[in-house]
Amino acid sequence: MFIKKSVVALLMVFALLLGAAGVIVLTRLGIADTVLVKQSDYEESQRYVQTYSKLESIRQLLAGSYYEDVDDDVLLDGAYRGMVSSMGDVYSEYFDPQEAADMISSLTGEYSGVGMTFYGNEDDVLEVVKVFRGSPAEKAGLKSGDLILKVDGKSFKGSESSEAATNIRGKAGTSVELTYRRDGEEITVSIVRANITQETVEYTMLEDDIAYISIDSFEAKTSSEFKTALAELTSQGAKALIIDLRNNGGGLVMQAVGVADQLMNRGTIVYTEDHDKNRDFLTATNGRTSLPYVILVNQYTASASEILCAGVQDNKEGTIVGTKTYGKGIIQQFYSIGTDGTMVKLTYQQYYSPSGNKIHGVGITPDYVVELVSGDITDYQLLKAIEVLKQ
């Protein structure tokens, strides 16, 4: 309970008399509406007053002087969101209860929306990473690299990706209008939302008994889906394997670790370092696939995908082909705040390759750098992967 300013002077005098006990006893002064307060509690309350009095003053100003009525919950929500975004880290985000529920739903791979993933890039712009096959977004013509500018006419920055995602998602059968930029041209499309069930792993057999597995992202079932695909292809007589991580923007770290464990023998996949320089090592066990393999990457291969590539490359377990990866070498964790469902996604660790190479802002350079040719539909990266496996 805060103590009235009118009695602060008396408190200070009496505190000097009772300092040895560390307790302020106001009732002996005969002052009404007083309580017994520990010295430490009083000092802590004053620290809170000094720290948050400006915030309360602004709230009172808006509530009492703004020309329209304001909602206290909206004001406080904005303050919380601003505190997180003030760090300038586009990967750390505040989620109100609805945004948090939508985010958790999307991680299961089942939700209602348009079927694409995007992130806030270093220019604080929303950039499309992946458009799911057969999705409403694909049918509307969106592609990787498109920059999302507006959702239903409302502008969003890269640091507001969670808010943008909440506005894009919605009941199946309803429409959402997206404005995006491609090659300097702004395009607006209306997309009808649908129920999205994202299968993160697709696979097939190529020529010469070379198996092909594409991983769109790392979601709740990706590791088990990869295991099923690998077993099926092996039973079909696969002699080599191509794993396509192009345009895979990441996802759940432990799902990437689960896939890496199937591609590596015992060893470090990656290690992380936190604020206090504590290190955690993520390791693989023995029992990797017997198939030789190549991993395909590009500039949109990021985060959890880079964890997988770092472990494979540094342990010389497989070959990387493509272009340098994105370079997102930091990890976020979700924290529940309060009891209303509010969450904060916070960057809490940075990760390094087994050899100690920094990945964030640097990326991973493939063993074979192969560029695609603009306007040419030939997949030169895939062709190089096949060539490597035939050597």
N, C-alpha and C positions, 0 to 999 in steps of 0.2 A: 504493500500500500504506500503511495506517495505521501510525503509529509508536506503540509502547507508552508509556502514560502514565508508567511508571516511569523513562523516560529523558528525559522532557520537560525537566527541570531541566538535565541535562547538555547537552542540545541547545541550550538557550538560551545557556548559557555559551560553548559552542564556536562558536555562530552569531555571537556578538559578535567572537570572534577572527577569523572568516573572513568577516565581513559584506561586505567589499569584493568578494569573489569571488561572493557570492550563492549559495553552495553549502554544505550541511552534510555533512561526511564523518564518519560514525559509526565506520567501520572502524578509524580511527586510535585510538579509545578502547578498542579491544579488546572491544567489546560484541557478544555473539553475536546471530544472527538480525537483522542490521541491513542496511540498503541505503543507497545513495547517493541523496539526495533534493534536488531544487532547492528553494530557499527559497520560490519562488512556489507550487510544488506542495504543499509542506507547509502553507502558509497556506491554500490552497484546500481541502485535506483537513480542516483544522480548522474552516473555515467550514461545510463539509458536516456535520461532527460536531455543531456547535452548532445548526445548522438542523434536522436530522432526528433528533437523539438522543431527543427527546420522543416522536416517532412510533415509534421502535424500542422505547422503554421501554413504551409502550402495547401494542405487538405482543407483547412478551415477557410482559407481565402477563396478557393474554388467553390466550396460548398456555399459560402455566404455572399460572394460577389460576382460569380459568373452569371451571365445574363439568362441562362437556362438552368433547370434543375440538373444536378449531377448525382451519379450513383457512387456511393462510397466503395462498393465492391469493385467497380470498374476502375476507380482511381487507384486503389491499392493493387489491383492486378497489374496495372500499368507500371506501378513502382517496382513490383517484384520483377516484372519482365525487363524493365530498364536496368535493374541492378545486375542481372545476369549478362545482358547484352553489352553493358558498359566495358566489359573486359576486351571487347573487340575480337572474340573468338567465335567464328561463325558456327562452330560445332557444339558450343555450349548453349543450351536453350532452356527456357522456362515453358512448361506445359500446364495450362489450366486443366481442370478435371476432364473436360470434353476432349481436349487435344491429347491428353495422356491416354484416355481410353482408345482414341483412334489410332494413336501410335502403337499401342500394345496389340491392337487388332491387326495392324499391318504386318507386324513381325511374325504372325502366325501364317502369313501367306494367303489369308482369306479376308476380303473386305469388299466394300462397294466403292467404285471409283472409275478412273479412266485407264488404269493399267500402265503406269510408268513410275520411274524413280528419278529424283532430282536432288540436288544439294546446293548449298550456298557456296559459290566459288570464292577465290581470293579477291575478286573484284566486287564482292558483296552482291552478286547477281545469281538468280536461280538458274542452274544449268541442268538440262536433261541428261541423265547418264544412261538410262535404259528404257526402251519402249518394249513392252511385252508382246510377243507374237500373238496375233489375233485379237488384240485388245482394242477398245474404242479409240485410244490414243493413236495406235498404229493406223487404224482405218481413217482417222482424221488427218494423217500425214505427218505427225510429229516424229522427230528423229533425235538420236543422240547428238548433243552439242547445241540444240536449240536453247534459247534463253527465254525463260518464262518471265514476262513483264507484268501482266495483270491477270487476275481471276475475277470474272464477272465485273470487270471495269475497275477493280481495286488493285492498286500497285503494291507489289511486295518486293522487299530486298532479300538478299541472300541470307541475312541473319534472321529472317522471318519465315524460314522454310517450314517450321511446324504449323504456323498459322496458315500459310498457303496450302499445305497439305490438307488441313482440316476443311478449308473452303472448297478444295477440289473434290474431296470425298463427299459422298452423299447417297441418298437412296437410289437404288437401281431404277432406271427408267426416267429419272430427272436429268435436266441438262445443265451444263456448266460452260461458260464462255471463257476461252483462254486466248490471251494475246501474247505472241512470242516473236522473237527476232531471229532471223536466219540470214546470214550474209548481208547484214545491214538493212534488210527489209522487215517491216513489222506485218505480221499476219494474225488475223483474228478468226477463230473457228469456234463453232458450237458443237459440243460433244455430249452424247447421251451416255450417262453413267451405266455401268453394269456390275454384276457380281463378279469379282475377280478372285479366282483361285490360282495362285501362282505356283506352278511346278518349277522349281528352281533348277532342276537337272533334266536335260534331254540328251539322248544318245542314239547312235547308229553305227553301222559298220561301213567303212570306206573300202576302197580297193586294196588289194594285197593284204587282206586280213588286218588292216589298221582300224582300231576302234576310235570313235570320236565321242567325247562327252563335253557338253556345254553346261557351264554353271552360271546362271544369271545373277545370283546373289546368294548370300549365306543367311538363310532363314532357319526356322526352328527344326526342320526335318532334312536339311541339305546333306549333312554327313551320312545319314542313313539312306537317303535317295542315291547318293554317289556310290555307296557300298553295294546297293542293289544293282545299279547300272553296271558297275565294274564286274560283278559276279555274272550277270547275264551275258555281257560281251565276252568274257573269258570262256564261258560255256559254249559260245558260238565259234570259238577257235581263234580269238584275237591274239595276234603276235606282238602288237605294239599299240600304243595309246597316245592320242592327242587330247589334251584338256584345254578347252577354250575359256579363258577368263577375260576376254576382251569385253569392255563395257560393263564389267562387274565392279560396281562401286563399293562392295564390301557387305557389311551386315554384322552378324553375330560372330565374335572372335572365336569362341569355342567350337563353332561349327566349322570354321576354317581350319582350326587345329585338328578337329576330327578327320577332315579330309587329308590333311598333311600326314597324319598318323598312318594312313593307308598308303602313302607314297614314300615314306621314309622309314629307315631302320632307326634304332635307338640314337638319339641325339637331340640337340637343342633346335627347336623350330624358330623361336624368337625369344628375346627377353625384354622386360619392361622396366621402366624406372619411374618412380613417383616423385612427388614434391620433396620428400626427405631423402632422395637418392637410394631408397630401398629398391632392390631388384627382385623380380619374380621371373623364373625361367619356365617357359612352356616347352615341354619335351615330347618326343615321339617314342614309342616302344618298338621293339623288333616285330617284323611280320609284314613288311611292305610288299606291294604287288611285285610279281616277278616280271611284269611287262616293262620294257623300256618305254619312256614317255617324253613328250615335249609339251610345254605349257605355252599357249598363245596369250600375249598381253598387248595392250595399247595404252594411250594416254588417259583412258578412262578406267583403267584397272587400278583400284584404290583400296586403301584401308585393309580389311581382313584378307582381301585377295593378295595384297603385298606381303602380308605375314606368311602366307603359304609360299609365295615365290621366294621370299628371303630364305626360308628354311631349306627349300629344295636347292636353290643356287649355291648357298654357302656350304652345304653338305655334299654338293656335287652328286645329287641323287637323280636329277633330270636336267633337261635343257630348256632354256627360255628363249622364245622367238617372238619378235614383234618390235614395238617401239617402247621407249622409256615410259614407265608407269607414272601415275599421277603424283605420288609423293605425299600421301596422308599417313604419317607415322605417329599418330596420336590416338588414344583410346578414350571413349566416353563411357561413363557409367550412369545409370538412372538412380536417382535418390527420391524417395517419397518424402514429401514435405507436408506435415500436418496430417489430418484425418479425412480430408475432403477429396482425395484423389489427385491433388496437385503433385507434379513431379518436376525435377530439374535434371536435365542431361548435362553432365559436367565432364570436361576433359580432365582426367586425373592421372594419366600415365602417358609416357612416350615410349615407343618401342624401337628396338635395334635388332639388326640381323645378328645371327650367331657369331659373326666375326667382329661385331661391335660397330657396324656401319649405321650411321643415322639415315633414316628413310624419310622423315618428315621434311617436306620442301625440297627433297633430293630425288626421290623415286628410285626405281631399280632398272638398271640398264640391262637389256637382254643379252644373252650370249651371242645371238645373231640378231642384229638390228635390220629389220626389213620394213620399208615404208610401203603403204598402198599408194597407187597412182590415181590421182583425181580424174574422174571420168571413165576410169577403166574398171570394169566389174570383176576382173580377175583377182582372186584372193591369193596374192603372192605370199602372204604370211603362212597360210595353210599349205601352199605348195612347198615352201621351205621346210615346214615341219615334216611333211611326208618325205622330203629329200633327206633330212637328217636321220629319220628313222630307218631309211633304206641303206644307209651307209654301213 
